[in-house]
């Protein structure tokens, strides 16, 4: 299934925190929706395409099979039309609590796969504490991702997700 996340969302100021260690980055944010709704926002290609990526970018879901061993291909498209395609495979799917996947660039860019754990923790009846932990193959890979703005990008993605779900 292919989905295109065109459209403009009004986003609130950042409500995210992050932690960086030798080979990993964790970004957390409070989303104003129950965990089952936030989980659906991550696992339904129509929803994911509406918020994926930082401000000014759009997401295009080219493939998404949310199951253990299932594969995905998502492209983040910049305002200038530059494409940042990733591909991956799901290792864990526990609805509505956790997604774990391994991803990598879906083009000729040199890189190492990273392991991503997404946790959806209920925070009262109408909020979810969303945590994304990215584990890199090396400190150098983590530093390179950090230099590309991965922390700010995830923070803005969380804001876009929150704004999109507020429209529901």
C-alpha positions in Angstrom: 0.0 0.0 0.0 1.3 3.5 -0.8 0.2 6.5 1.2 1.2 10.1 0.9 1.2 12.4 3.9 0.6 15.6 2.1 -1.1 18.4 4.1 -0.3 21.0 6.7 -0.7 20.4 10.4 -0.5 23.1 13.1 1.9 21.8 15.7 2.4 22.8 19.3 5.7 23.6 20.9 8.0 20.7 21.8 7.0 18.5 24.7 9.9 16.0 24.2 13.0 15.1 26.1 16.0 13.1 25.0 18.9 11.1 26.3 22.1 10.3 24.5 24.5 7.5 25.4 27.5 6.0 23.7 25.6 4.1 21.0 22.0 5.2 21.5 19.5 8.0 21.5 16.1 8.0 23.3 13.5 10.6 22.5 10.3 10.7 24.7 7.2 12.8 24.3 3.7 13.0 25.8 1.0 12.5 23.2 -2.6 13.6 23.9 -4.2 10.3 22.9 -4.7 6.9 24.4 -1.9 4.3 23.7 -4.1 2.2 21.4 -4.8 5.3 19.2 -1.1 6.3 19.2 -0.1 2.7 18.3 -2.6 2.8 15.4 -1.0 6.1 14.3 2.3 4.2 14.0 1.0 1.0 12.4 -1.6 2.1 9.8 0.0 3.4 6.6 -2.6 6.1 6.0 -2.1 7.5 9.5 1.7 7.2 9.5 2.0 9.1 6.2 0.1 12.1 7.7 2.7 12.8 10.4 5.9 11.0 9.6 9.0 13.3 9.5 9.9 16.7 10.8 8.1 20.0 10.0 8.1 20.8 6.3 8.6 17.2 5.3 6.1 14.6 4.2 6.0 10.8 4.6 5.3 8.3 1.8 4.6 4.7 2.9 5.6 2.4 0.1 5.3 -0.9 2.0 4.1 -1.7 5.5 3.4 -5.2 6.9 3.2 -4.7 10.7 3.9 -8.3 11.9 7.0 -10.1 13.3 9.2 -10.5 10.2 7.1 -8.1 8.2 8.9 -5.4 6.2 8.3 -1.7 5.6 9.6 1.0 3.3 9.0 4.6 4.1 10.3 7.7 2.4 10.6 11.1 4.1 10.5 13.8 1.4 12.0 17.2 2.1 10.6 20.6 1.2 13.1 20.7 -1.7 12.0 17.2 -3.0 15.0 15.4 -1.6 14.1 11.9 -0.6 15.3 10.0 2.5 14.1 6.4 2.1 14.4 3.8 4.8 13.5 0.1 4.8 13.2 -2.2 7.7 11.9 -5.4 9.3 9.7 -5.8 12.4 11.2 -7.9 15.2 8.5 -7.4 17.8 4.9 -6.2 17.6 3.0 -6.1 20.9 -0.2 -4.1 20.4 -0.6 -1.4 21.8 2.6 -1.5 23.9 5.7 -1.9 21.7 7.2 -2.0 18.3 10.8 -3.1 17.6 12.3 -3.0 14.2 15.7 -2.8 12.4 16.0 -0.1 9.8 18.5 1.1 7.3 18.7 3.5 4.3 16.8 2.2 1.2 19.3 3.6 -1.3 23.0 3.6 -1.9 23.9 5.7 1.2 26.5 3.9 3.3 25.4 3.2 6.8 24.8 0.4 9.4 21.4 -0.8 10.4 19.9 0.6 13.6 17.6 -1.1 16.0 14.5 1.0 17.0 12.3 0.3 20.0 9.0 2.3 20.2 7.2 2.1 23.6 3.6 3.3 24.0 3.0 3.7 27.8 -0.5 4.8 28.9 -0.3 8.0 30.9 -3.8 8.4 32.3 -6.8 7.6 30.2 -6.1 10.1 27.4 -2.3 10.4 27.1 0.6 8.2 26.0 4.2 8.5 27.0 5.9 7.7 23.6 9.5 6.6 23.8 11.7 5.9 20.7 15.1 4.3 21.4 17.5 4.1 18.5 20.5 1.8 18.9 23.3 2.3 16.5 26.1 -0.1 15.4 28.7 2.2 16.8 29.3 5.5 18.5 30.4 7.0 15.2 27.0 6.1 13.6 25.2 7.7 16.5 27.3 10.8 16.2 26.6 11.0 12.5 22.9 10.7 13.0 23.0 13.3 15.8 24.9 15.7 13.4 22.1 15.1 10.8 19.5 16.4 13.4 17.9 13.1 14.4 16.9 14.4 17.9 15.2 17.5 16.6 13.6 15.5 13.7 12.0 13.0 16.1 10.9 15.8 18.4 9.1 17.5 15.4 7.7 14.2 14.3 6.2 13.7 17.8 4.6 17.2 17.6 3.2 16.4 14.2 1.8 13.0 15.5 0.2 14.8 18.5 -1.4 17.5 16.2 -2.6 14.8 13.7 -4.2 12.8 16.5 -5.8 15.9 17.9 -7.7 16.2 14.7 -9.4 12.8 15.2 
